[in-house]
Amino acid sequence: MLGGPGGVASVVRVVHESETCFGYGLYEVRSERVVHGTEYWTTAGAEAPPAWRQQWTE
């Protein structure tokens, strides 16, 4: 988790049985409370990486 004035970002890996999911979240914080958040989730292996990025994948 990374934080700064007014915001926090997190990266999450969830393993459940044989499935692995990854999440990335951006959150706006005011007065020590989360007031807005956006999350992006994907399942490991759900999408093939684009050709330009294949050299950095397993």
PDB file of N, CA, C and O in Angstrom:
ATOM      1  N   MET A   1       0.832  -1.162   0.000  1.00  0.00           N
ATOM      2  CA  MET A   1       0.000   0.000   0.000  1.00  0.00           C
ATOM      3  C   MET A   1       0.889   1.242   0.000  1.00  0.00           C
ATOM      4  O   MET A   1       1.873   1.309   0.737  1.00  0.00           O
ATOM      5  N   LEU A   2       0.545   2.198  -0.809  1.00  0.00           N
ATOM      6  CA  LEU A   2       1.270   3.468  -0.879  1.00  0.00           C
ATOM      7  C   LEU A   2       0.300   4.589  -0.574  1.00  0.00           C
ATOM      8  O   LEU A   2      -0.857   4.544  -0.992  1.00  0.00           O
ATOM      9  N   GLY A   3       0.760   5.589   0.150  1.00  0.00           N
ATOM     10  CA  GLY A   3      -0.120   6.694   0.479  1.00  0.00           C
ATOM     11  C   GLY A   3       0.592   8.025   0.381  1.00  0.00           C
ATOM     12  O   GLY A   3       1.820   8.101   0.410  1.00  0.00           O
ATOM     13  N   GLY A   4      -0.193   9.054   0.265  1.00  0.00           N
ATOM     14  CA  GLY A   4       0.326  10.406   0.204  1.00  0.00           C
ATOM     15  C   GLY A   4      -0.775  11.355   0.618  1.00  0.00           C
ATOM     16  O   GLY A   4      -1.832  10.912   1.066  1.00  0.00           O
ATOM     17  N   PRO A   5      -0.552  12.655   0.479  1.00  0.00           N
ATOM     18  CA  PRO A   5      -1.586  13.619   0.858  1.00  0.00           C
ATOM     19  C   PRO A   5      -2.868  13.408   0.047  1.00  0.00           C
ATOM     20  O   PRO A   5      -2.891  13.669  -1.155  1.00  0.00           O
ATOM     21  N   GLY A   6      -3.902  12.950   0.686  1.00  0.00           N
ATOM     22  CA  GLY A   6      -5.200  12.826   0.032  1.00  0.00           C
ATOM     23  C   GLY A   6      -5.421  11.576  -0.775  1.00  0.00           C
ATOM     24  O   GLY A   6      -6.461  11.456  -1.422  1.00  0.00           O
ATOM     25  N   GLY A   7      -4.488  10.626  -0.771  1.00  0.00           N
ATOM     26  CA  GLY A   7      -4.718   9.437  -1.583  1.00  0.00           C
ATOM     27  C   GLY A   7      -3.927   8.224  -1.147  1.00  0.00           C
ATOM     28  O   GLY A   7      -2.890   8.326  -0.491  1.00  0.00           O
ATOM     29  N   VAL A   8      -4.450   7.073  -1.531  1.00  0.00           N
ATOM     30  CA  VAL A   8      -3.817   5.795  -1.226  1.00  0.00           C
ATOM     31  C   VAL A   8      -3.956   4.899  -2.445  1.00  0.00           C
ATOM     32  O   VAL A   8      -4.976   4.931  -3.134  1.00  0.00           O
ATOM     33  N   ALA A   9      -2.924   4.096  -2.711  1.00  0.00           N
ATOM     34  CA  ALA A   9      -2.979   3.096  -3.783  1.00  0.00           C
ATOM     35  C   ALA A   9      -2.642   1.745  -3.174  1.00  0.00           C
ATOM     36  O   ALA A   9      -1.824   1.662  -2.258  1.00  0.00           O
ATOM     37  N   SER A  10      -3.272   0.681  -3.680  1.00  0.00           N
ATOM     38  CA  SER A  10      -2.971  -0.659  -3.177  1.00  0.00           C
ATOM     39  C   SER A  10      -2.907  -1.644  -4.332  1.00  0.00           C
ATOM     40  O   SER A  10      -3.564  -1.473  -5.359  1.00  0.00           O
ATOM     41  N   VAL A  11      -2.096  -2.684  -4.139  1.00  0.00           N
ATOM     42  CA  VAL A  11      -2.004  -3.797  -5.073  1.00  0.00           C
ATOM     43  C   VAL A  11      -2.270  -5.056  -4.258  1.00  0.00           C
ATOM     44  O   VAL A  11      -1.658  -5.261  -3.209  1.00  0.00           O
ATOM     45  N   VAL A  12      -3.186  -5.904  -4.739  1.00  0.00           N
ATOM     46  CA  VAL A  12      -3.628  -7.063  -3.979  1.00  0.00           C
ATOM     47  C   VAL A  12      -3.549  -8.314  -4.843  1.00  0.00           C
ATOM     48  O   VAL A  12      -3.887  -8.283  -6.027  1.00  0.00           O
ATOM     49  N   ARG A  13      -3.097  -9.424  -4.240  1.00  0.00           N
ATOM     50  CA  ARG A  13      -3.143 -10.730  -4.903  1.00  0.00           C
ATOM     51  C   ARG A  13      -3.991 -11.641  -4.027  1.00  0.00           C
ATOM     52  O   ARG A  13      -3.722 -11.785  -2.835  1.00  0.00           O
ATOM     53  N   VAL A  14      -5.015 -12.258  -4.613  1.00  0.00           N
ATOM     54  CA  VAL A  14      -5.912 -13.146  -3.887  1.00  0.00           C
ATOM     55  C   VAL A  14      -5.818 -14.530  -4.514  1.00  0.00           C
ATOM     56  O   VAL A  14      -6.045 -14.693  -5.713  1.00  0.00           O
ATOM     57  N   VAL A  15      -5.482 -15.529  -3.698  1.00  0.00           N
ATOM     58  CA  VAL A  15      -5.421 -16.923  -4.156  1.00  0.00           C
ATOM     59  C   VAL A  15      -6.564 -17.670  -3.491  1.00  0.00           C
ATOM     60  O   VAL A  15      -6.667 -17.702  -2.265  1.00  0.00           O
ATOM     61  N   HIS A  16      -7.421 -18.270  -4.305  1.00  0.00           N
ATOM     62  CA  HIS A  16      -8.535 -19.064  -3.788  1.00  0.00           C
ATOM     63  C   HIS A  16      -8.604 -20.361  -4.577  1.00  0.00           C
ATOM     64  O   HIS A  16      -8.859 -20.360  -5.781  1.00  0.00           O
ATOM     65  N   GLU A  17      -8.373 -21.468  -3.880  1.00  0.00           N
ATOM     66  CA  GLU A  17      -8.321 -22.783  -4.500  1.00  0.00           C
ATOM     67  C   GLU A  17      -7.313 -22.753  -5.651  1.00  0.00           C
ATOM     68  O   GLU A  17      -6.124 -22.555  -5.401  1.00  0.00           O
ATOM     69  N   SER A  18      -7.736 -22.941  -6.886  1.00  0.00           N
ATOM     70  CA  SER A  18      -6.786 -22.984  -8.002  1.00  0.00           C
ATOM     71  C   SER A  18      -6.751 -21.683  -8.810  1.00  0.00           C
ATOM     72  O   SER A  18      -6.121 -21.632  -9.866  1.00  0.00           O
ATOM     73  N   GLU A  19      -7.415 -20.640  -8.328  1.00  0.00           N
ATOM     74  CA  GLU A  19      -7.497 -19.382  -9.075  1.00  0.00           C
ATOM     75  C   GLU A  19      -6.735 -18.266  -8.348  1.00  0.00           C
ATOM     76  O   GLU A  19      -6.813 -18.143  -7.126  1.00  0.00           O
ATOM     77  N   THR A  20      -6.007 -17.466  -9.111  1.00  0.00           N
ATOM     78  CA  THR A  20      -5.307 -16.301  -8.571  1.00  0.00           C
ATOM     79  C   THR A  20      -5.842 -15.051  -9.261  1.00  0.00           C
ATOM     80  O   THR A  20      -5.912 -14.985 -10.488  1.00  0.00           O
ATOM     81  N   CYS A  21      -6.218 -14.059  -8.451  1.00  0.00           N
ATOM     82  CA  CYS A  21      -6.714 -12.782  -8.973  1.00  0.00           C
ATOM     83  C   CYS A  21      -5.815 -11.657  -8.473  1.00  0.00           C
ATOM     84  O   CYS A  21      -5.212 -11.752  -7.404  1.00  0.00           O
ATOM     85  N   PHE A  22      -5.736 -10.603  -9.256  1.00  0.00           N
ATOM     86  CA  PHE A  22      -4.947  -9.434  -8.900  1.00  0.00           C
ATOM     87  C   PHE A  22      -5.844  -8.205  -8.936  1.00  0.00           C
ATOM     88  O   PHE A  22      -6.689  -8.065  -9.820  1.00  0.00           O
ATOM     89  N   GLY A  23      -5.650  -7.316  -7.967  1.00  0.00           N
ATOM     90  CA  GLY A  23      -6.419  -6.084  -7.915  1.00  0.00           C
ATOM     91  C   GLY A  23      -5.513  -4.887  -7.703  1.00  0.00           C
ATOM     92  O   GLY A  23      -4.477  -4.990  -7.045  1.00  0.00           O
ATOM     93  N   TYR A  24      -5.900  -3.767  -8.253  1.00  0.00           N
ATOM     94  CA  TYR A  24      -5.185  -2.503  -8.094  1.00  0.00           C
ATOM     95  C   TYR A  24      -6.229  -1.461  -7.744  1.00  0.00           C
ATOM     96  O   TYR A  24      -7.227  -1.326  -8.452  1.00  0.00           O
ATOM     97  N   GLY A  25      -6.020  -0.726  -6.670  1.00  0.00           N
ATOM     98  CA  GLY A  25      -7.009   0.255  -6.246  1.00  0.00           C
ATOM     99  C   GLY A  25      -6.406   1.620  -6.012  1.00  0.00           C
ATOM    100  O   GLY A  25      -5.277   1.742  -5.537  1.00  0.00           O
ATOM    101  N   LEU A  26      -7.162   2.642  -6.347  1.00  0.00           N
ATOM    102  CA  LEU A  26      -6.815   4.042  -6.091  1.00  0.00           C
ATOM    103  C   LEU A  26      -7.936   4.636  -5.252  1.00  0.00           C
ATOM    104  O   LEU A  26      -9.110   4.540  -5.610  1.00  0.00           O
ATOM    105  N   TYR A  27      -7.563   5.255  -4.125  1.00  0.00           N
ATOM    106  CA  TYR A  27      -8.568   5.751  -3.198  1.00  0.00           C
ATOM    107  C   TYR A  27      -8.276   7.188  -2.797  1.00  0.00           C
ATOM    108  O   TYR A  27      -7.125   7.553  -2.560  1.00  0.00           O
ATOM    109  N   GLU A  28      -9.325   8.000  -2.723  1.00  0.00           N
ATOM    110  CA  GLU A  28      -9.213   9.379  -2.249  1.00  0.00           C
ATOM    111  C   GLU A  28      -9.579   9.392  -0.771  1.00  0.00           C
ATOM    112  O   GLU A  28     -10.590   8.817  -0.368  1.00  0.00           O
ATOM    113  N   VAL A  29      -8.742  10.056   0.039  1.00  0.00           N
ATOM    114  CA  VAL A  29      -8.938  10.072   1.488  1.00  0.00           C
ATOM    115  C   VAL A  29      -9.094  11.511   1.970  1.00  0.00           C
ATOM    116  O   VAL A  29      -8.320  12.395   1.604  1.00  0.00           O
ATOM    117  N   ARG A  30     -10.122  11.724   2.805  1.00  0.00           N
ATOM    118  CA  ARG A  30     -10.333  13.027   3.454  1.00  0.00           C
ATOM    119  C   ARG A  30     -10.662  12.778   4.920  1.00  0.00           C
ATOM    120  O   ARG A  30     -11.494  11.928   5.236  1.00  0.00           O
ATOM    121  N   SER A  31     -10.017  13.511   5.807  1.00  0.00           N
ATOM    122  CA  SER A  31     -10.266  13.379   7.249  1.00  0.00           C
ATOM    123  C   SER A  31     -10.163  11.924   7.699  1.00  0.00           C
ATOM    124  O   SER A  31     -10.988  11.442   8.476  1.00  0.00           O
ATOM    125  N   GLU A  32      -9.149  11.238   7.206  1.00  0.00           N
ATOM    126  CA  GLU A  32      -8.855   9.849   7.563  1.00  0.00           C
ATOM    127  C   GLU A  32      -9.939   8.854   7.149  1.00  0.00           C
ATOM    128  O   GLU A  32     -10.033   7.770   7.724  1.00  0.00           O
ATOM    129  N   ARG A  33     -10.756   9.210   6.158  1.00  0.00           N
ATOM    130  CA  ARG A  33     -11.789   8.313   5.632  1.00  0.00           C
ATOM    131  C   ARG A  33     -11.685   8.224   4.116  1.00  0.00           C
ATOM    132  O   ARG A  33     -11.386   9.211   3.445  1.00  0.00           O
ATOM    133  N   VAL A  34     -11.933   7.041   3.588  1.00  0.00           N
ATOM    134  CA  VAL A  34     -11.967   6.855   2.141  1.00  0.00           C
ATOM    135  C   VAL A  34     -13.288   7.433   1.638  1.00  0.00           C
ATOM    136  O   VAL A  34     -14.362   7.017   2.072  1.00  0.00           O
ATOM    137  N   VAL A  35     -13.200   8.396   0.719  1.00  0.00           N
ATOM    138  CA  VAL A  35     -14.402   9.043   0.192  1.00  0.00           C
ATOM    139  C   VAL A  35     -14.692   8.639  -1.256  1.00  0.00           C
ATOM    140  O   VAL A  35     -15.796   8.854  -1.756  1.00  0.00           O
ATOM    141  N   HIS A  36     -13.707   8.059  -1.918  1.00  0.00           N
ATOM    142  CA  HIS A  36     -13.909   7.608  -3.304  1.00  0.00           C
ATOM    143  C   HIS A  36     -12.856   6.555  -3.606  1.00  0.00           C
ATOM    144  O   HIS A  36     -11.719   6.646  -3.144  1.00  0.00           O
ATOM    145  N   GLY A  37     -13.246   5.563  -4.381  1.00  0.00           N
ATOM    146  CA  GLY A  37     -12.278   4.540  -4.767  1.00  0.00           C
ATOM    147  C   GLY A  37     -12.585   3.959  -6.130  1.00  0.00           C
ATOM    148  O   GLY A  37     -13.744   3.874  -6.536  1.00  0.00           O
ATOM    149  N   THR A  38     -11.539   3.561  -6.832  1.00  0.00           N
ATOM    150  CA  THR A  38     -11.659   2.876  -8.112  1.00  0.00           C
ATOM    151  C   THR A  38     -10.754   1.655  -8.050  1.00  0.00           C
ATOM    152  O   THR A  38      -9.575   1.764  -7.711  1.00  0.00           O
ATOM    153  N   GLU A  39     -11.312   0.487  -8.381  1.00  0.00           N
ATOM    154  CA  GLU A  39     -10.538  -0.754  -8.357  1.00  0.00           C
ATOM    155  C   GLU A  39     -10.590  -1.430  -9.721  1.00  0.00           C
ATOM    156  O   GLU A  39     -11.599  -1.377 -10.424  1.00  0.00           O
ATOM    157  N   TYR A  40      -9.485  -2.064 -10.072  1.00  0.00           N
ATOM    158  CA  TYR A  40      -9.381  -2.839 -11.301  1.00  0.00           C
ATOM    159  C   TYR A  40      -8.960  -4.250 -10.909  1.00  0.00           C
ATOM    160  O   TYR A  40      -8.001  -4.422 -10.157  1.00  0.00           O
ATOM    161  N   TRP A  41      -9.669  -5.268 -11.412  1.00  0.00           N
ATOM    162  CA  TRP A  41      -9.387  -6.667 -11.068  1.00  0.00           C
ATOM    163  C   TRP A  41      -9.231  -7.497 -12.331  1.00  0.00           C
ATOM    164  O   TRP A  41      -9.863  -7.230 -13.352  1.00  0.00           O
ATOM    165  N   THR A  42      -8.375  -8.511 -12.240  1.00  0.00           N
ATOM    166  CA  THR A  42      -8.224  -9.465 -13.332  1.00  0.00           C
ATOM    167  C   THR A  42      -7.858 -10.821 -12.748  1.00  0.00           C
ATOM    168  O   THR A  42      -7.353 -10.908 -11.629  1.00  0.00           O
ATOM    169  N   THR A  43      -8.109 -11.851 -13.494  1.00  0.00           N
ATOM    170  CA  THR A  43      -7.715 -13.209 -13.114  1.00  0.00           C
ATOM    171  C   THR A  43      -6.411 -13.534 -13.819  1.00  0.00           C
ATOM    172  O   THR A  43      -6.258 -13.260 -15.010  1.00  0.00           O
ATOM    173  N   ALA A  44      -5.473 -14.114 -13.091  1.00  0.00           N
ATOM    174  CA  ALA A  44      -4.179 -14.476 -13.685  1.00  0.00           C
ATOM    175  C   ALA A  44      -4.393 -15.373 -14.895  1.00  0.00           C
ATOM    176  O   ALA A  44      -5.102 -16.377 -14.822  1.00  0.00           O
ATOM    177  N   GLY A  45      -3.770 -14.998 -16.012  1.00  0.00           N
ATOM    178  CA  GLY A  45      -3.878 -15.779 -17.238  1.00  0.00           C
ATOM    179  C   GLY A  45      -5.152 -15.555 -18.027  1.00  0.00           C
ATOM    180  O   GLY A  45      -5.383 -16.235 -19.027  1.00  0.00           O
ATOM    181  N   ALA A  46      -5.991 -14.608 -17.596  1.00  0.00           N
ATOM    182  CA  ALA A  46      -7.260 -14.373 -18.284  1.00  0.00           C
ATOM    183  C   ALA A  46      -7.066 -13.751 -19.664  1.00  0.00           C
ATOM    184  O   ALA A  46      -7.853 -13.994 -20.580  1.00  0.00           O
ATOM    185  N   GLU A  47      -6.023 -12.954 -19.803  1.00  0.00           N
ATOM    186  CA  GLU A  47      -5.762 -12.284 -21.070  1.00  0.00           C
ATOM    187  C   GLU A  47      -4.296 -12.463 -21.439  1.00  0.00           C
ATOM    188  O   GLU A  47      -3.416 -12.369 -20.583  1.00  0.00           O
ATOM    189  N   ALA A  48      -4.047 -12.715 -22.690  1.00  0.00           N
ATOM    190  CA  ALA A  48      -2.666 -12.821 -23.167  1.00  0.00           C
ATOM    191  C   ALA A  48      -2.056 -11.420 -23.207  1.00  0.00           C
ATOM    192  O   ALA A  48      -2.730 -10.473 -23.612  1.00  0.00           O
ATOM    193  N   PRO A  49      -0.793 -11.270 -22.795  1.00  0.00           N
ATOM    194  CA  PRO A  49      -0.170  -9.947 -22.851  1.00  0.00           C
ATOM    195  C   PRO A  49       0.057  -9.515 -24.294  1.00  0.00           C
ATOM    196  O   PRO A  49       0.226 -10.361 -25.172  1.00  0.00           O
ATOM    197  N   PRO A  50       0.064  -8.199 -24.551  1.00  0.00           N
ATOM    198  CA  PRO A  50       0.357  -7.730 -25.902  1.00  0.00           C
ATOM    199  C   PRO A  50       1.787  -8.124 -26.286  1.00  0.00           C
ATOM    200  O   PRO A  50       2.629  -8.347 -25.416  1.00  0.00           O
ATOM    201  N   ALA A  51       2.048  -8.206 -27.556  1.00  0.00           N
ATOM    202  CA  ALA A  51       3.345  -8.668 -28.061  1.00  0.00           C
ATOM    203  C   ALA A  51       4.516  -7.872 -27.476  1.00  0.00           C
ATOM    204  O   ALA A  51       5.550  -8.458 -27.157  1.00  0.00           O
ATOM    205  N   TRP A  52       4.377  -6.551 -27.331  1.00  0.00           N
ATOM    206  CA  TRP A  52       5.475  -5.721 -26.833  1.00  0.00           C
ATOM    207  C   TRP A  52       5.833  -6.036 -25.377  1.00  0.00           C
ATOM    208  O   TRP A  52       6.930  -5.701 -24.929  1.00  0.00           O
ATOM    209  N   ARG A  53       4.915  -6.682 -24.628  1.00  0.00           N
ATOM    210  CA  ARG A  53       5.159  -6.950 -23.208  1.00  0.00           C
ATOM    211  C   ARG A  53       5.437  -8.419 -22.896  1.00  0.00           C
ATOM    212  O   ARG A  53       5.703  -8.762 -21.744  1.00  0.00           O
ATOM    213  N   GLN A  54       5.380  -9.286 -23.901  1.00  0.00           N
ATOM    214  CA  GLN A  54       5.540 -10.721 -23.664  1.00  0.00           C
ATOM    215  C   GLN A  54       6.896 -11.098 -23.067  1.00  0.00           C
ATOM    216  O   GLN A  54       6.993 -12.084 -22.337  1.00  0.00           O
ATOM    217  N   GLN A  55       7.932 -10.335 -23.366  1.00  0.00           N
ATOM    218  CA  GLN A  55       9.253 -10.679 -22.846  1.00  0.00           C
ATOM    219  C   GLN A  55       9.342 -10.552 -21.327  1.00  0.00           C
ATOM    220  O   GLN A  55      10.263 -11.104 -20.726  1.00  0.00           O
ATOM    221  N   TRP A  56       8.396  -9.831 -20.681  1.00  0.00           N
ATOM    222  CA  TRP A  56       8.411  -9.656 -19.227  1.00  0.00           C
ATOM    223  C   TRP A  56       7.374 -10.519 -18.508  1.00  0.00           C
ATOM    224  O   TRP A  56       7.130 -10.318 -17.318  1.00  0.00           O
ATOM    225  N   THR A  57       6.770 -11.459 -19.196  1.00  0.00           N
ATOM    226  CA  THR A  57       5.750 -12.315 -18.583  1.00  0.00           C
ATOM    227  C   THR A  57       6.235 -13.756 -18.499  1.00  0.00           C
ATOM    228  O   THR A  57       7.176 -14.167 -19.178  1.00  0.00           O
ATOM    229  N   GLU A  58       5.558 -14.499 -17.647  1.00  0.00           N
ATOM    230  CA  GLU A  58       5.871 -15.928 -17.506  1.00  0.00           C
ATOM    231  C   GLU A  58       4.914 -16.763 -18.318  1.00  0.00           C
ATOM    232  O   GLU A  58       5.019 -17.990 -18.326  1.00  0.00           O
TER     233      GLU A  58
END
